[in-house]
Amino acid sequence: MFGYVLRRLFIMIPTLLVISFLVFAIFAHVRQHLSPFKRVRRIEFAELPKTISGKIRRVELRKLEAERRGAKDYDPARRYPQEYWDEDFPELRSGTGAGAG
């Protein structure tokens, strides 16, 4: 899947300090345990569409992402609300921080 940026969606309690710490911890863990080509680059917190039985509607997630990509004003560098990029945490690259090892 060339040209795609790996992204994960999470449901979270909207507390900025907790989210920032959690995102840092996720990126640090991923950086420590996965190869560079497998790493998640962006994390977005959002409500996930679900079926009546509680299963995640992946078809709707794909549709929403396709709509984002197909929009006239689509810009891959644009951030969405509650989206965090690995570039937001330069301390992960320098080898200092929770993920150093």
KAHUNOR-V873074 format. One record per run of one state. SS is the DSSP state (h for helix, s for strand, l for the rest). FROM is the first residue (numbers start at 1). TO is the last residue. If there is no record, write none. Layout:
SS:FROM:TO / SS:FROM:TO
This chain:
l:1:6 / s:7:10 / l:11:15 / h:16:33 / l:34:35 / h:36:38 / l:39:41 / s:42:45 / l:46:49 / s:50:50 / l:51:55 / s:56:56 / l:57:57 / h:58:70 / l:71:82 / s:83:85 / h:86:88 / l:89:89 / h:90:94 / l:95:101
